[in-house]
Amino acid sequence: MSTLSPADDPTGTHEHVLHRICDELAASFDGVFGPEMVERYVFESYTALARTAKIKTYLPIITRRFARDRLNALAHAQGKRPSGVPEILFVCVQNAGRSQMAAALLKDLTQGAINVRSAGSMPAEHLDENVVTAMNEIGISLGEEFPKPLTDDVVRAADVVITMGCGDTCPIYPGKKYEDWQISDPATMTLDGVREVRDALRARVEGLVSQLVS
């Protein structure tokens, strides 16, 4: 049985919740992955997210989402539960700006016709406030999004991996398309600057959709 070290969860308050999440996800992935695999993914996901979370109140909630998405990615990559749609992964260092905006724009444009993920090699604690505001202005909420660490399973699941000109490197697997979009980092920009990044990403994403559809 997986347990948390004091450094991962110093008060021990979340361990019983995580075991409930394990039971829930084990039922969802019954016949795909065994309970031990599900438990490993849940506790690994919690530990990875806890590294950057200063306030841990909502960690179990986002752990459930992160672990479920990783398990879905692994099931797709292994052919155990194919998604049936193209899989796109956006990557930047902090997963707090460019990659989150690109993923949200693509989701909004395709409405489930494409499976979209984003991740970062060094994820931030939270999304950039100007990024959230700029996306709200065009009717796209990032309220439920959070920075996620880049994991091998989501790279394996992707058909197209797109980095944001920030020097991030991803594992290279055959049969996948890799692109690098030279997009300025909105982290230190004013809101007007972030709007320009948003609009540049929207044009890029629209072009990507055209390629995927054709």
C-alpha positions in Angstrom: 0.0 0.0 0.0 1.3 3.4 -0.9 1.9 6.0 1.8 3.0 9.6 1.9 6.2 10.7 3.6 5.9 13.6 6.1 7.5 15.9 3.6 4.8 15.1 1.0 1.9 15.5 3.5 3.2 16.7 6.8 -0.1 16.6 8.6 -1.2 13.3 7.1 -4.6 14.8 6.4 -4.9 13.7 2.8 -3.8 10.1 2.9 -7.3 8.6 3.6 -8.8 10.8 0.9 -6.2 9.6 -1.6 -7.1 6.0 -0.8 -10.7 6.8 -1.6 -9.6 8.3 -4.9 -7.6 5.1 -5.6 -10.8 3.0 -5.0 -12.8 5.3 -7.3 -10.3 5.3 -10.1 -9.6 1.5 -9.8 -13.3 1.0 -10.5 -13.2 3.3 -13.5 -10.2 1.5 -14.9 -11.3 -2.0 -14.0 -10.1 -4.4 -16.7 -7.6 -1.8 -17.9 -5.2 -1.3 -15.0 -4.9 -3.2 -11.7 -5.5 -1.5 -8.4 -1.7 -1.3 -7.7 -1.1 0.6 -10.8 -3.9 3.0 -10.1 -2.7 3.5 -6.5 0.9 4.2 -7.8 -0.4 6.8 -10.2 -2.5 8.6 -7.6 0.2 8.9 -5.0 2.9 9.8 -7.6 0.5 12.5 -9.0 -0.2 13.9 -5.5 3.5 14.1 -4.7 4.4 15.8 -7.9 1.6 18.4 -7.5 2.5 18.9 -3.8 6.0 20.1 -4.7 4.7 23.5 -5.9 1.5 23.8 -3.9 1.8 26.2 -1.0 -1.9 25.8 -0.1 -2.7 22.1 -0.1 -6.5 22.3 0.6 -7.5 21.5 -3.0 -4.7 19.0 -3.7 -6.9 15.9 -3.5 -9.3 17.4 -6.0 -6.6 18.2 -8.6 -4.8 15.0 -7.8 -8.0 13.0 -8.9 -8.1 15.0 -12.2 -4.4 14.7 -12.8 -4.2 11.0 -12.1 -7.3 10.2 -14.1 -5.9 12.1 -17.1 -2.6 10.4 -16.8 -4.2 7.0 -16.6 -6.4 7.8 -19.7 -3.3 8.8 -21.5 -1.5 5.6 -20.6 -4.5 3.5 -21.6 -4.6 5.3 -25.0 -0.9 4.9 -25.6 -1.0 1.2 -24.8 -4.0 0.6 -26.9 -6.1 -0.6 -24.0 -8.7 2.2 -24.2 -8.1 4.3 -27.3 -9.6 7.8 -27.3 -10.7 7.6 -30.9 -9.7 11.3 -31.5 -6.4 13.1 -32.2 -4.3 13.7 -29.1 -2.4 17.1 -28.8 0.0 18.1 -26.1 1.2 21.7 -25.4 4.3 22.1 -23.4 6.0 25.2 -21.8 8.3 25.5 -18.7 5.8 26.6 -16.1 2.5 25.5 -17.7 1.0 28.8 -16.4 0.6 30.8 -19.6 1.3 29.9 -23.2 0.6 26.2 -23.1 -2.6 26.7 -21.0 -3.9 29.3 -23.4 -3.1 27.2 -26.4 -4.8 24.2 -24.9 -7.9 26.2 -23.9 -8.2 27.8 -27.3 -8.0 24.4 -29.1 -10.5 22.8 -26.7 -12.9 25.7 -27.4 -12.5 25.5 -31.1 -12.9 21.7 -31.4 -15.4 21.0 -28.7 -14.2 17.5 -27.9 -13.2 16.5 -31.5 -9.6 16.6 -30.3 -8.2 15.5 -27.0 -6.0 18.3 -25.6 -3.5 18.4 -22.8 -0.9 20.8 -21.5 2.1 20.4 -19.1 5.3 22.0 -18.0 8.9 20.8 -17.2 8.9 23.1 -14.1 5.3 23.9 -13.3 4.4 27.0 -11.4 2.2 27.2 -8.3 -0.7 28.7 -10.2 -1.7 30.2 -13.5 -0.7 33.8 -14.4 -3.5 36.2 -13.4 -3.2 38.2 -16.6 -3.5 35.0 -18.6 -6.7 34.1 -16.8 -8.1 37.6 -17.4 -7.2 37.7 -21.1 -8.9 34.4 -21.7 -12.0 35.4 -19.7 -12.3 38.4 -22.0 -13.0 36.0 -25.0 -15.3 33.8 -23.0 -12.9 31.0 -22.1 -12.5 30.2 -18.4 -9.3 28.8 -17.0 -10.8 28.6 -13.5 -10.5 24.9 -13.2 -7.0 24.6 -14.8 -3.8 24.2 -12.9 -0.1 23.8 -13.8 0.8 20.1 -14.3 4.2 18.5 -14.5 5.3 16.9 -17.8 5.0 13.1 -17.6 6.1 10.4 -20.0 2.5 9.0 -20.3 1.1 12.1 -21.8 3.9 12.4 -24.3 3.4 8.8 -25.3 -0.3 9.4 -25.8 0.1 12.5 -28.0 0.0 12.5 -31.8 1.3 16.1 -31.9 3.6 17.6 -29.3 4.0 21.4 -29.4 6.5 23.3 -27.4 6.4 27.1 -27.0 9.9 28.3 -27.9 11.0 28.1 -24.3 13.8 25.4 -24.7 11.7 22.6 -23.2 12.6 19.2 -24.5 10.3 16.2 -24.6 11.0 12.5 -25.0 11.1 11.6 -28.7 9.0 8.7 -29.8 8.5 7.5 -33.4 5.3 8.2 -35.2 4.6 11.5 -33.4 4.8 15.1 -34.8 6.9 17.6 -32.9 6.5 21.3 -33.4 8.1 24.4 -31.7 6.0 27.6 -31.7 8.1 30.7 -31.1 5.8 32.5 -28.7 6.8 35.2 -26.2 6.5 34.3 -22.5 3.6 36.3 -21.0 4.9 35.8 -17.4 6.3 39.4 -17.1 4.0 41.1 -19.6 1.2 43.6 -19.0 -2.3 42.6 -19.7 -2.0 44.2 -23.2 1.0 42.1 -23.9 -0.8 39.0 -22.8 -3.7 39.8 -25.1 -1.2 40.0 -28.0 0.1 36.5 -27.1 -3.4 35.2 -26.8 -4.3 36.5 -30.3 -1.0 35.1 -31.8 -1.8 31.7 -30.2 -5.4 31.8 -31.5 -4.1 32.2 -35.1 -1.6 29.3 -34.6 -4.3 27.1 -33.1 -6.7 27.8 -36.0 -4.0 26.8 -38.4 -3.4 23.6 -36.4 -7.1 22.8 -36.6 -7.0 23.3 -40.4 -4.1 20.8 -40.7 -5.7 18.2 -38.4 -9.0 18.4 -40.2 -7.5 18.2 -43.7 
